[in-house]
């Protein structure tokens, strides 16, 4: 079977640090490194890259884009995939193209199978936030969204966590080792 037939286009955006100005030289370096499928702009003082990349999976599309940004050798580092894991009730409704009222009913258990995931933060405030990965898992399990959407949420969250871990190790490797060691010891 030809792997080319399994490829499709994936749209995503990367937030990039280390480049303050989008000069023609920077654009040329990014283009030459393989980022010819991205549109670059400076947003809030950071380089922002909107990709439309053909690959066999979202994971491979994102990972090759990160590789290509790094390969440009202009001091650019990918900070994150521009996809927030924390979502409000309104954002959940927007992402699944349903009403806020229906999402509220899922949350309260009035509709759906119940056991909607609890908020991840802001429990005591009037605007709780949920982890999109937990919500997408519940939605996929209950056939409200496709399994692929949940898998993509997991991939994005994991890549963002890995990018954050790289940054933390670069900033304070000793603290990362100390915490990692303490967590390993507490689970033994």
CNS distance restraints for C-alpha pairs under 8 A (distance, minus, plus):
assign (resid   2 and name CA) (resid   6 and name CA) 7.62 0.50 0.50
assign (resid   3 and name CA) (resid   7 and name CA) 6.97 0.50 0.50
assign (resid   3 and name CA) (resid  56 and name CA) 7.66 0.50 0.50
assign (resid   4 and name CA) (resid  56 and name CA) 7.92 0.50 0.50
assign (resid   6 and name CA) (resid  56 and name CA) 5.71 0.50 0.50
assign (resid   7 and name CA) (resid  54 and name CA) 6.23 0.50 0.50
assign (resid   7 and name CA) (resid  55 and name CA) 4.94 0.50 0.50
assign (resid   7 and name CA) (resid  56 and name CA) 4.22 0.50 0.50
assign (resid   7 and name CA) (resid  57 and name CA) 7.28 0.50 0.50
assign (resid   8 and name CA) (resid  54 and name CA) 5.20 0.50 0.50
assign (resid   8 and name CA) (resid  55 and name CA) 5.73 0.50 0.50
assign (resid   8 and name CA) (resid  56 and name CA) 6.32 0.50 0.50
assign (resid   8 and name CA) (resid  57 and name CA) 7.68 0.50 0.50
assign (resid   9 and name CA) (resid  52 and name CA) 6.18 0.50 0.50
assign (resid   9 and name CA) (resid  53 and name CA) 5.32 0.50 0.50
assign (resid   9 and name CA) (resid  54 and name CA) 4.20 0.50 0.50
assign (resid   9 and name CA) (resid  55 and name CA) 6.47 0.50 0.50
assign (resid  10 and name CA) (resid  51 and name CA) 7.70 0.50 0.50
assign (resid  10 and name CA) (resid  52 and name CA) 5.49 0.50 0.50
assign (resid  10 and name CA) (resid  53 and name CA) 5.28 0.50 0.50
assign (resid  10 and name CA) (resid  54 and name CA) 6.17 0.50 0.50
assign (resid  10 and name CA) (resid  55 and name CA) 7.36 0.50 0.50
assign (resid  10 and name CA) (resid  57 and name CA) 7.96 0.50 0.50
assign (resid  10 and name CA) (resid  58 and name CA) 6.16 0.50 0.50
assign (resid  10 and name CA) (resid  61 and name CA) 6.85 0.50 0.50
assign (resid  11 and name CA) (resid  50 and name CA) 7.33 0.50 0.50
assign (resid  11 and name CA) (resid  51 and name CA) 5.59 0.50 0.50
assign (resid  11 and name CA) (resid  52 and name CA) 4.49 0.50 0.50
assign (resid  11 and name CA) (resid  53 and name CA) 6.52 0.50 0.50
assign (resid  12 and name CA) (resid  50 and name CA) 5.96 0.50 0.50
assign (resid  12 and name CA) (resid  51 and name CA) 5.44 0.50 0.50
assign (resid  12 and name CA) (resid  52 and name CA) 6.78 0.50 0.50
assign (resid  12 and name CA) (resid  62 and name CA) 7.70 0.50 0.50
assign (resid  12 and name CA) (resid  81 and name CA) 7.30 0.50 0.50
assign (resid  12 and name CA) (resid  82 and name CA) 7.40 0.50 0.50
assign (resid  13 and name CA) (resid  48 and name CA) 6.99 0.50 0.50
assign (resid  13 and name CA) (resid  49 and name CA) 5.39 0.50 0.50
assign (resid  13 and name CA) (resid  50 and name CA) 4.26 0.50 0.50
assign (resid  13 and name CA) (resid  51 and name CA) 5.79 0.50 0.50
assign (resid  13 and name CA) (resid  81 and name CA) 5.85 0.50 0.50
assign (resid  13 and name CA) (resid  82 and name CA) 5.37 0.50 0.50
assign (resid  13 and name CA) (resid  83 and name CA) 7.95 0.50 0.50
assign (resid  14 and name CA) (resid  48 and name CA) 5.91 0.50 0.50
assign (resid  14 and name CA) (resid  49 and name CA) 5.15 0.50 0.50
assign (resid  14 and name CA) (resid  50 and name CA) 6.55 0.50 0.50
assign (resid  14 and name CA) (resid  51 and name CA) 7.81 0.50 0.50
assign (resid  14 and name CA) (resid  78 and name CA) 6.57 0.50 0.50
assign (resid  14 and name CA) (resid  79 and name CA) 7.45 0.50 0.50
assign (resid  14 and name CA) (resid  80 and name CA) 5.85 0.50 0.50
assign (resid  14 and name CA) (resid  81 and name CA) 4.53 0.50 0.50
assign (resid  14 and name CA) (resid  82 and name CA) 5.51 0.50 0.50
assign (resid  15 and name CA) (resid  46 and name CA) 6.95 0.50 0.50
assign (resid  15 and name CA) (resid  47 and name CA) 6.21 0.50 0.50
assign (resid  15 and name CA) (resid  48 and name CA) 4.89 0.50 0.50
assign (resid  15 and name CA) (resid  49 and name CA) 6.58 0.50 0.50
assign (resid  15 and name CA) (resid  78 and name CA) 5.93 0.50 0.50
assign (resid  15 and name CA) (resid  79 and name CA) 5.49 0.50 0.50
assign (resid  15 and name CA) (resid  80 and name CA) 5.35 0.50 0.50
assign (resid  15 and name CA) (resid  81 and name CA) 6.16 0.50 0.50
assign (resid  15 and name CA) (resid  82 and name CA) 6.11 0.50 0.50
assign (resid  16 and name CA) (resid  46 and name CA) 6.22 0.50 0.50
assign (resid  16 and name CA) (resid  47 and name CA) 4.99 0.50 0.50
assign (resid  16 and name CA) (resid  48 and name CA) 5.96 0.50 0.50
assign (resid  16 and name CA) (resid  49 and name CA) 7.47 0.50 0.50
assign (resid  16 and name CA) (resid  76 and name CA) 6.27 0.50 0.50
assign (resid  16 and name CA) (resid  77 and name CA) 5.48 0.50 0.50
assign (resid  16 and name CA) (resid  78 and name CA) 4.37 0.50 0.50
assign (resid  16 and name CA) (resid  79 and name CA) 5.33 0.50 0.50
assign (resid  16 and name CA) (resid  80 and name CA) 7.28 0.50 0.50
assign (resid  17 and name CA) (resid  46 and name CA) 5.93 0.50 0.50
assign (resid  17 and name CA) (resid  47 and name CA) 6.35 0.50 0.50
assign (resid  17 and name CA) (resid  76 and name CA) 5.69 0.50 0.50
assign (resid  17 and name CA) (resid  77 and name CA) 5.28 0.50 0.50
assign (resid  17 and name CA) (resid  78 and name CA) 6.27 0.50 0.50
assign (resid  17 and name CA) (resid  79 and name CA) 6.22 0.50 0.50
assign (resid  18 and name CA) (resid  75 and name CA) 5.33 0.50 0.50
assign (resid  18 and name CA) (resid  76 and name CA) 4.71 0.50 0.50
assign (resid  18 and name CA) (resid  77 and name CA) 6.15 0.50 0.50
assign (resid  19 and name CA) (resid  46 and name CA) 7.10 0.50 0.50
assign (resid  19 and name CA) (resid  47 and name CA) 6.34 0.50 0.50
assign (resid  19 and name CA) (resid  74 and name CA) 7.47 0.50 0.50
assign (resid  19 and name CA) (resid  75 and name CA) 6.61 0.50 0.50
assign (resid  19 and name CA) (resid  76 and name CA) 5.70 0.50 0.50
assign (resid  20 and name CA) (resid  42 and name CA) 7.92 0.50 0.50
assign (resid  20 and name CA) (resid  45 and name CA) 6.62 0.50 0.50
assign (resid  20 and name CA) (resid  46 and name CA) 6.54 0.50 0.50
assign (resid  20 and name CA) (resid  47 and name CA) 7.13 0.50 0.50
assign (resid  21 and name CA) (resid  42 and name CA) 7.33 0.50 0.50
assign (resid  21 and name CA) (resid  47 and name CA) 7.85 0.50 0.50
assign (resid  22 and name CA) (resid  26 and name CA) 6.03 0.50 0.50
assign (resid  22 and name CA) (resid  27 and name CA) 6.55 0.50 0.50
assign (resid  22 and name CA) (resid  40 and name CA) 7.89 0.50 0.50
assign (resid  22 and name CA) (resid  41 and name CA) 7.15 0.50 0.50
assign (resid  22 and name CA) (resid  42 and name CA) 7.01 0.50 0.50
assign (resid  22 and name CA) (resid  47 and name CA) 7.50 0.50 0.50
assign (resid  23 and name CA) (resid  27 and name CA) 6.25 0.50 0.50
assign (resid  24 and name CA) (resid  28 and name CA) 6.03 0.50 0.50
assign (resid  25 and name CA) (resid  29 and name CA) 6.14 0.50 0.50
assign (resid  26 and name CA) (resid  30 and name CA) 6.18 0.50 0.50
assign (resid  26 and name CA) (resid  74 and name CA) 6.68 0.50 0.50
assign (resid  27 and name CA) (resid  31 and name CA) 6.04 0.50 0.50
assign (resid  27 and name CA) (resid  40 and name CA) 7.96 0.50 0.50
assign (resid  28 and name CA) (resid  32 and name CA) 5.97 0.50 0.50
assign (resid  29 and name CA) (resid  33 and name CA) 6.06 0.50 0.50
assign (resid  29 and name CA) (resid  72 and name CA) 5.18 0.50 0.50
assign (resid  29 and name CA) (resid  73 and name CA) 7.55 0.50 0.50
assign (resid  29 and name CA) (resid  74 and name CA) 7.32 0.50 0.50
assign (resid  30 and name CA) (resid  34 and name CA) 6.61 0.50 0.50
assign (resid  30 and name CA) (resid  35 and name CA) 5.39 0.50 0.50
assign (resid  30 and name CA) (resid  36 and name CA) 7.40 0.50 0.50
assign (resid  30 and name CA) (resid  68 and name CA) 7.40 0.50 0.50
assign (resid  30 and name CA) (resid  69 and name CA) 6.26 0.50 0.50
assign (resid  30 and name CA) (resid  72 and name CA) 5.06 0.50 0.50
assign (resid  31 and name CA) (resid  35 and name CA) 4.71 0.50 0.50
assign (resid  31 and name CA) (resid  36 and name CA) 4.63 0.50 0.50
assign (resid  32 and name CA) (resid  36 and name CA) 7.35 0.50 0.50
assign (resid  32 and name CA) (resid  72 and name CA) 7.29 0.50 0.50
assign (resid  33 and name CA) (resid  68 and name CA) 5.37 0.50 0.50
assign (resid  33 and name CA) (resid  69 and name CA) 6.97 0.50 0.50
assign (resid  33 and name CA) (resid  71 and name CA) 5.74 0.50 0.50
assign (resid  33 and name CA) (resid  72 and name CA) 4.99 0.50 0.50
assign (resid  34 and name CA) (resid  65 and name CA) 7.83 0.50 0.50
assign (resid  34 and name CA) (resid  68 and name CA) 5.48 0.50 0.50
assign (resid  34 and name CA) (resid  69 and name CA) 7.87 0.50 0.50
assign (resid  35 and name CA) (resid  65 and name CA) 6.84 0.50 0.50
assign (resid  35 and name CA) (resid  68 and name CA) 6.19 0.50 0.50
assign (resid  35 and name CA) (resid  69 and name CA) 6.87 0.50 0.50
assign (resid  37 and name CA) (resid  51 and name CA) 5.77 0.50 0.50
assign (resid  37 and name CA) (resid  52 and name CA) 5.74 0.50 0.50
assign (resid  37 and name CA) (resid  53 and name CA) 6.07 0.50 0.50
assign (resid  38 and name CA) (resid  49 and name CA) 5.91 0.50 0.50
assign (resid  38 and name CA) (resid  50 and name CA) 5.22 0.50 0.50
assign (resid  38 and name CA) (resid  51 and name CA) 4.19 0.50 0.50
assign (resid  38 and name CA) (resid  52 and name CA) 6.33 0.50 0.50
assign (resid  38 and name CA) (resid  53 and name CA) 7.90 0.50 0.50
assign (resid  39 and name CA) (resid  49 and name CA) 5.58 0.50 0.50
assign (resid  39 and name CA) (resid  50 and name CA) 5.16 0.50 0.50
assign (resid  39 and name CA) (resid  51 and name CA) 6.57 0.50 0.50
assign (resid  40 and name CA) (resid  47 and name CA) 6.85 0.50 0.50
assign (resid  40 and name CA) (resid  48 and name CA) 5.66 0.50 0.50
assign (resid  40 and name CA) (resid  49 and name CA) 4.56 0.50 0.50
assign (resid  40 and name CA) (resid  50 and name CA) 6.51 0.50 0.50
assign (resid  41 and name CA) (resid  47 and name CA) 5.83 0.50 0.50
assign (resid  41 and name CA) (resid  48 and name CA) 5.31 0.50 0.50
assign (resid  41 and name CA) (resid  49 and name CA) 6.63 0.50 0.50
assign (resid  42 and name CA) (resid  46 and name CA) 5.30 0.50 0.50
assign (resid  42 and name CA) (resid  47 and name CA) 4.55 0.50 0.50
assign (resid  42 and name CA) (resid  48 and name CA) 5.78 0.50 0.50
assign (resid  43 and name CA) (resid  47 and name CA) 6.27 0.50 0.50
assign (resid  43 and name CA) (resid  48 and name CA) 6.19 0.50 0.50
assign (resid  51 and name CA) (resid  65 and name CA) 7.91 0.50 0.50
assign (resid  53 and name CA) (resid  61 and name CA) 5.91 0.50 0.50
assign (resid  53 and name CA) (resid  65 and name CA) 8.00 0.50 0.50
assign (resid  54 and name CA) (resid  61 and name CA) 6.68 0.50 0.50
assign (resid  55 and name CA) (resid  60 and name CA) 6.31 0.50 0.50
assign (resid  55 and name CA) (resid  61 and name CA) 5.27 0.50 0.50
assign (resid  56 and name CA) (resid  60 and name CA) 6.79 0.50 0.50
assign (resid  56 and name CA) (resid  61 and name CA) 7.51 0.50 0.50
assign (resid  57 and name CA) (resid  61 and name CA) 6.21 0.50 0.50
assign (resid  58 and name CA) (resid  62 and name CA) 6.16 0.50 0.50
assign (resid  58 and name CA) (resid 152 and name CA) 6.82 0.50 0.50
assign (resid  58 and name CA) (resid 155 and name CA) 7.95 0.50 0.50
assign (resid  59 and name CA) (resid  63 and name CA) 6.09 0.50 0.50
assign (resid  59 and name CA) (resid 152 and name CA) 7.71 0.50 0.50
assign (resid  59 and name CA) (resid 155 and name CA) 6.27 0.50 0.50
assign (resid  59 and name CA) (resid 156 and name CA) 7.78 0.50 0.50
assign (resid  60 and name CA) (resid  64 and name CA) 5.90 0.50 0.50
assign (resid  61 and name CA) (resid  65 and name CA) 6.22 0.50 0.50
assign (resid  62 and name CA) (resid  66 and name CA) 6.23 0.50 0.50
assign (resid  63 and name CA) (resid  67 and name CA) 6.18 0.50 0.50
assign (resid  64 and name CA) (resid  68 and name CA) 6.06 0.50 0.50
assign (resid  65 and name CA) (resid  69 and name CA) 6.19 0.50 0.50
assign (resid  66 and name CA) (resid  70 and name CA) 6.30 0.50 0.50
assign (resid  66 and name CA) (resid  78 and name CA) 6.43 0.50 0.50
assign (resid  67 and name CA) (resid  71 and name CA) 6.03 0.50 0.50
assign (resid  68 and name CA) (resid  72 and name CA) 6.40 0.50 0.50
assign (resid  69 and name CA) (resid  73 and name CA) 7.81 0.50 0.50
assign (resid  69 and name CA) (resid  76 and name CA) 6.61 0.50 0.50
assign (resid  69 and name CA) (resid  77 and name CA) 7.15 0.50 0.50
assign (resid  69 and name CA) (resid  78 and name CA) 7.36 0.50 0.50
assign (resid  70 and name CA) (resid  74 and name CA) 7.88 0.50 0.50
assign (resid  70 and name CA) (resid  75 and name CA) 7.70 0.50 0.50
assign (resid  70 and name CA) (resid  76 and name CA) 6.20 0.50 0.50
assign (resid  70 and name CA) (resid  77 and name CA) 6.24 0.50 0.50
assign (resid  70 and name CA) (resid  78 and name CA) 7.77 0.50 0.50
assign (resid  72 and name CA) (resid  76 and name CA) 7.65 0.50 0.50
assign (resid  78 and name CA) (resid 163 and name CA) 7.51 0.50 0.50
assign (resid  79 and name CA) (resid 160 and name CA) 7.92 0.50 0.50
assign (resid  79 and name CA) (resid 163 and name CA) 6.47 0.50 0.50
assign (resid  79 and name CA) (resid 164 and name CA) 7.30 0.50 0.50
assign (resid  80 and name CA) (resid 159 and name CA) 7.92 0.50 0.50
assign (resid  80 and name CA) (resid 160 and name CA) 5.37 0.50 0.50
assign (resid  80 and name CA) (resid 163 and name CA) 6.57 0.50 0.50
assign (resid  80 and name CA) (resid 164 and name CA) 7.75 0.50 0.50
assign (resid  81 and name CA) (resid 156 and name CA) 6.91 0.50 0.50
assign (resid  81 and name CA) (resid 159 and name CA) 7.85 0.50 0.50
assign (resid  81 and name CA) (resid 160 and name CA) 6.33 0.50 0.50
assign (resid  83 and name CA) (resid 156 and name CA) 7.42 0.50 0.50
assign (resid  84 and name CA) (resid 132 and name CA) 8.00 0.50 0.50
assign (resid  85 and name CA) (resid 131 and name CA) 5.52 0.50 0.50
assign (resid  85 and name CA) (resid 132 and name CA) 4.99 0.50 0.50
assign (resid  85 and name CA) (resid 133 and name CA) 6.86 0.50 0.50
assign (resid  85 and name CA) (resid 157 and name CA) 6.71 0.50 0.50
assign (resid  86 and name CA) (resid 120 and name CA) 7.78 0.50 0.50
assign (resid  86 and name CA) (resid 129 and name CA) 5.85 0.50 0.50
assign (resid  86 and name CA) (resid 130 and name CA) 5.48 0.50 0.50
assign (resid  86 and name CA) (resid 131 and name CA) 4.79 0.50 0.50
assign (resid  86 and name CA) (resid 132 and name CA) 5.84 0.50 0.50
assign (resid  87 and name CA) (resid  91 and name CA) 5.61 0.50 0.50
assign (resid  87 and name CA) (resid  92 and name CA) 6.37 0.50 0.50
assign (resid  87 and name CA) (resid 129 and name CA) 5.24 0.50 0.50
assign (resid  87 and name CA) (resid 130 and name CA) 5.25 0.50 0.50
assign (resid  87 and name CA) (resid 131 and name CA) 6.36 0.50 0.50
assign (resid  87 and name CA) (resid 132 and name CA) 6.08 0.50 0.50
assign (resid  88 and name CA) (resid  92 and name CA) 6.27 0.50 0.50
assign (resid  88 and name CA) (resid 127 and name CA) 7.11 0.50 0.50
assign (resid  88 and name CA) (resid 128 and name CA) 6.55 0.50 0.50
assign (resid  88 and name CA) (resid 129 and name CA) 4.81 0.50 0.50
assign (resid  88 and name CA) (resid 130 and name CA) 6.34 0.50 0.50
assign (resid  89 and name CA) (resid  93 and name CA) 6.34 0.50 0.50
assign (resid  89 and name CA) (resid 100 and name CA) 6.65 0.50 0.50
assign (resid  89 and name CA) (resid 103 and name CA) 6.73 0.50 0.50
assign (resid  89 and name CA) (resid 104 and name CA) 7.16 0.50 0.50
assign (resid  89 and name CA) (resid 128 and name CA) 7.91 0.50 0.50
assign (resid  89 and name CA) (resid 129 and name CA) 7.28 0.50 0.50
assign (resid  89 and name CA) (resid 130 and name CA) 7.84 0.50 0.50
assign (resid  90 and name CA) (resid  94 and name CA) 6.25 0.50 0.50
assign (resid  90 and name CA) (resid 100 and name CA) 5.71 0.50 0.50
assign (resid  91 and name CA) (resid  95 and name CA) 6.06 0.50 0.50
assign (resid  92 and name CA) (resid  96 and name CA) 6.32 0.50 0.50
assign (resid  92 and name CA) (resid 100 and name CA) 8.00 0.50 0.50
assign (resid  92 and name CA) (resid 103 and name CA) 7.26 0.50 0.50
assign (resid  92 and name CA) (resid 132 and name CA) 7.87 0.50 0.50
assign (resid  93 and name CA) (resid  97 and name CA) 5.74 0.50 0.50
assign (resid  93 and name CA) (resid  98 and name CA) 4.95 0.50 0.50
assign (resid  93 and name CA) (resid  99 and name CA) 5.57 0.50 0.50
assign (resid  93 and name CA) (resid 100 and name CA) 5.29 0.50 0.50
assign (resid  93 and name CA) (resid 102 and name CA) 7.94 0.50 0.50
assign (resid  93 and name CA) (resid 103 and name CA) 6.06 0.50 0.50
assign (resid  94 and name CA) (resid  98 and name CA) 6.54 0.50 0.50
assign (resid  94 and name CA) (resid  99 and name CA) 7.71 0.50 0.50
assign (resid  96 and name CA) (resid 145 and name CA) 7.16 0.50 0.50
assign (resid  98 and name CA) (resid 102 and name CA) 6.71 0.50 0.50
assign (resid  98 and name CA) (resid 103 and name CA) 7.26 0.50 0.50
assign (resid  99 and name CA) (resid 103 and name CA) 6.51 0.50 0.50
assign (resid 100 and name CA) (resid 104 and name CA) 6.04 0.50 0.50
assign (resid 101 and name CA) (resid 105 and name CA) 6.25 0.50 0.50
assign (resid 102 and name CA) (resid 106 and name CA) 6.30 0.50 0.50
assign (resid 102 and name CA) (resid 111 and name CA) 7.53 0.50 0.50
assign (resid 103 and name CA) (resid 107 and name CA) 6.18 0.50 0.50
assign (resid 104 and name CA) (resid 108 and name CA) 6.17 0.50 0.50
assign (resid 105 and name CA) (resid 109 and name CA) 5.84 0.50 0.50
assign (resid 105 and name CA) (resid 110 and name CA) 4.89 0.50 0.50
assign (resid 105 and name CA) (resid 111 and name CA) 5.20 0.50 0.50
assign (resid 105 and name CA) (resid 112 and name CA) 7.86 0.50 0.50
assign (resid 106 and name CA) (resid 110 and name CA) 6.26 0.50 0.50
assign (resid 106 and name CA) (resid 111 and name CA) 5.10 0.50 0.50
assign (resid 106 and name CA) (resid 112 and name CA) 5.71 0.50 0.50
assign (resid 106 and name CA) (resid 114 and name CA) 6.80 0.50 0.50
assign (resid 106 and name CA) (resid 116 and name CA) 6.48 0.50 0.50
assign (resid 107 and name CA) (resid 114 and name CA) 7.69 0.50 0.50
assign (resid 107 and name CA) (resid 115 and name CA) 7.99 0.50 0.50
assign (resid 107 and name CA) (resid 116 and name CA) 5.41 0.50 0.50
assign (resid 107 and name CA) (resid 117 and name CA) 7.69 0.50 0.50
assign (resid 108 and name CA) (resid 114 and name CA) 7.75 0.50 0.50
assign (resid 108 and name CA) (resid 116 and name CA) 7.76 0.50 0.50
assign (resid 109 and name CA) (resid 113 and name CA) 7.13 0.50 0.50
assign (resid 109 and name CA) (resid 114 and name CA) 4.61 0.50 0.50
assign (resid 109 and name CA) (resid 115 and name CA) 7.00 0.50 0.50
assign (resid 109 and name CA) (resid 116 and name CA) 7.17 0.50 0.50
assign (resid 110 and name CA) (resid 114 and name CA) 7.64 0.50 0.50
assign (resid 113 and name CA) (resid 142 and name CA) 7.54 0.50 0.50
assign (resid 116 and name CA) (resid 135 and name CA) 7.41 0.50 0.50
assign (resid 116 and name CA) (resid 138 and name CA) 6.71 0.50 0.50
assign (resid 117 and name CA) (resid 130 and name CA) 7.70 0.50 0.50
assign (resid 117 and name CA) (resid 134 and name CA) 6.41 0.50 0.50
assign (resid 117 and name CA) (resid 135 and name CA) 6.29 0.50 0.50
assign (resid 117 and name CA) (resid 138 and name CA) 7.26 0.50 0.50
assign (resid 118 and name CA) (resid 130 and name CA) 6.97 0.50 0.50
assign (resid 119 and name CA) (resid 123 and name CA) 6.65 0.50 0.50
assign (resid 119 and name CA) (resid 128 and name CA) 5.89 0.50 0.50
assign (resid 119 and name CA) (resid 129 and name CA) 5.32 0.50 0.50
assign (resid 119 and name CA) (resid 130 and name CA) 4.36 0.50 0.50
assign (resid 119 and name CA) (resid 131 and name CA) 7.08 0.50 0.50
assign (resid 120 and name CA) (resid 128 and name CA) 7.59 0.50 0.50
assign (resid 120 and name CA) (resid 129 and name CA) 5.86 0.50 0.50
assign (resid 120 and name CA) (resid 130 and name CA) 4.87 0.50 0.50
assign (resid 120 and name CA) (resid 131 and name CA) 5.74 0.50 0.50
assign (resid 121 and name CA) (resid 128 and name CA) 6.04 0.50 0.50
assign (resid 121 and name CA) (resid 129 and name CA) 5.51 0.50 0.50
assign (resid 121 and name CA) (resid 130 and name CA) 6.92 0.50 0.50
assign (resid 122 and name CA) (resid 126 and name CA) 7.72 0.50 0.50
assign (resid 122 and name CA) (resid 127 and name CA) 6.55 0.50 0.50
assign (resid 122 and name CA) (resid 128 and name CA) 4.68 0.50 0.50
assign (resid 122 and name CA) (resid 129 and name CA) 6.30 0.50 0.50
assign (resid 123 and name CA) (resid 127 and name CA) 7.98 0.50 0.50
assign (resid 123 and name CA) (resid 128 and name CA) 5.58 0.50 0.50
assign (resid 124 and name CA) (resid 128 and name CA) 7.74 0.50 0.50
assign (resid 130 and name CA) (resid 134 and name CA) 7.58 0.50 0.50
assign (resid 130 and name CA) (resid 135 and name CA) 7.01 0.50 0.50
assign (resid 131 and name CA) (resid 135 and name CA) 6.37 0.50 0.50
assign (resid 132 and name CA) (resid 136 and name CA) 5.80 0.50 0.50
assign (resid 132 and name CA) (resid 153 and name CA) 7.15 0.50 0.50
assign (resid 133 and name CA) (resid 137 and name CA) 6.06 0.50 0.50
assign (resid 133 and name CA) (resid 150 and name CA) 6.74 0.50 0.50
assign (resid 133 and name CA) (resid 153 and name CA) 5.59 0.50 0.50
assign (resid 133 and name CA) (resid 154 and name CA) 5.88 0.50 0.50
assign (resid 133 and name CA) (resid 157 and name CA) 7.48 0.50 0.50
assign (resid 134 and name CA) (resid 138 and name CA) 6.38 0.50 0.50
assign (resid 135 and name CA) (resid 139 and name CA) 6.10 0.50 0.50
assign (resid 136 and name CA) (resid 140 and name CA) 5.93 0.50 0.50
assign (resid 136 and name CA) (resid 145 and name CA) 7.50 0.50 0.50
assign (resid 136 and name CA) (resid 149 and name CA) 7.24 0.50 0.50
assign (resid 136 and name CA) (resid 150 and name CA) 4.99 0.50 0.50
assign (resid 136 and name CA) (resid 153 and name CA) 7.23 0.50 0.50
assign (resid 137 and name CA) (resid 141 and name CA) 5.97 0.50 0.50
assign (resid 137 and name CA) (resid 147 and name CA) 7.98 0.50 0.50
assign (resid 137 and name CA) (resid 150 and name CA) 5.55 0.50 0.50
assign (resid 138 and name CA) (resid 142 and name CA) 6.20 0.50 0.50
assign (resid 139 and name CA) (resid 143 and name CA) 6.21 0.50 0.50
assign (resid 139 and name CA) (resid 144 and name CA) 5.01 0.50 0.50
assign (resid 139 and name CA) (resid 145 and name CA) 5.65 0.50 0.50
assign (resid 140 and name CA) (resid 144 and name CA) 5.73 0.50 0.50
assign (resid 140 and name CA) (resid 145 and name CA) 4.88 0.50 0.50
assign (resid 140 and name CA) (resid 146 and name CA) 5.61 0.50 0.50
assign (resid 140 and name CA) (resid 147 and name CA) 5.18 0.50 0.50
assign (resid 140 and name CA) (resid 149 and name CA) 7.70 0.50 0.50
assign (resid 140 and name CA) (resid 150 and name CA) 6.31 0.50 0.50
assign (resid 141 and name CA) (resid 147 and name CA) 7.63 0.50 0.50
assign (resid 145 and name CA) (resid 149 and name CA) 6.73 0.50 0.50
assign (resid 145 and name CA) (resid 150 and name CA) 7.77 0.50 0.50
assign (resid 146 and name CA) (resid 150 and name CA) 7.07 0.50 0.50
assign (resid 147 and name CA) (resid 151 and name CA) 6.28 0.50 0.50
assign (resid 148 and name CA) (resid 152 and name CA) 6.07 0.50 0.50
assign (resid 149 and name CA) (resid 153 and name CA) 6.29 0.50 0.50
assign (resid 150 and name CA) (resid 154 and name CA) 6.34 0.50 0.50
assign (resid 151 and name CA) (resid 155 and name CA) 6.24 0.50 0.50
assign (resid 152 and name CA) (resid 156 and name CA) 6.16 0.50 0.50
assign (resid 153 and name CA) (resid 157 and name CA) 6.13 0.50 0.50
assign (resid 154 and name CA) (resid 158 and name CA) 6.09 0.50 0.50
assign (resid 155 and name CA) (resid 159 and name CA) 6.13 0.50 0.50
assign (resid 156 and name CA) (resid 160 and name CA) 6.09 0.50 0.50
assign (resid 157 and name CA) (resid 161 and name CA) 6.13 0.50 0.50
assign (resid 158 and name CA) (resid 162 and name CA) 6.14 0.50 0.50
assign (resid 159 and name CA) (resid 163 and name CA) 6.15 0.50 0.50
assign (resid 160 and name CA) (resid 164 and name CA) 6.15 0.50 0.50
assign (resid 161 and name CA) (resid 165 and name CA) 6.11 0.50 0.50
assign (resid 162 and name CA) (resid 166 and name CA) 6.24 0.50 0.50
assign (resid 163 and name CA) (resid 167 and name CA) 6.41 0.50 0.50
assign (resid 164 and name CA) (resid 168 and name CA) 6.21 0.50 0.50
assign (resid 165 and name CA) (resid 169 and name CA) 6.06 0.50 0.50
assign (resid 166 and name CA) (resid 170 and name CA) 6.21 0.50 0.50
assign (resid 167 and name CA) (resid 171 and name CA) 6.19 0.50 0.50
assign (resid 168 and name CA) (resid 172 and name CA) 5.96 0.50 0.50
assign (resid 168 and name CA) (resid 173 and name CA) 7.02 0.50 0.50
assign (resid 168 and name CA) (resid 176 and name CA) 6.97 0.50 0.50
assign (resid 169 and name CA) (resid 173 and name CA) 4.32 0.50 0.50
assign (resid 169 and name CA) (resid 174 and name CA) 7.87 0.50 0.50
assign (resid 169 and name CA) (resid 176 and name CA) 5.95 0.50 0.50
assign (resid 172 and name CA) (resid 176 and name CA) 6.48 0.50 0.50
assign (resid 173 and name CA) (resid 177 and name CA) 6.19 0.50 0.50
assign (resid 174 and name CA) (resid 178 and name CA) 6.10 0.50 0.50
assign (resid 175 and name CA) (resid 179 and name CA) 6.11 0.50 0.50
assign (resid 176 and name CA) (resid 180 and name CA) 5.96 0.50 0.50
assign (resid 177 and name CA) (resid 181 and name CA) 5.93 0.50 0.50
assign (resid 178 and name CA) (resid 182 and name CA) 6.17 0.50 0.50
assign (resid 179 and name CA) (resid 183 and name CA) 6.10 0.50 0.50
assign (resid 180 and name CA) (resid 184 and name CA) 6.14 0.50 0.50
assign (resid 181 and name CA) (resid 185 and name CA) 6.16 0.50 0.50
assign (resid 182 and name CA) (resid 186 and name CA) 6.16 0.50 0.50
assign (resid 183 and name CA) (resid 187 and name CA) 6.37 0.50 0.50
assign (resid 184 and name CA) (resid 188 and name CA) 6.50 0.50 0.50
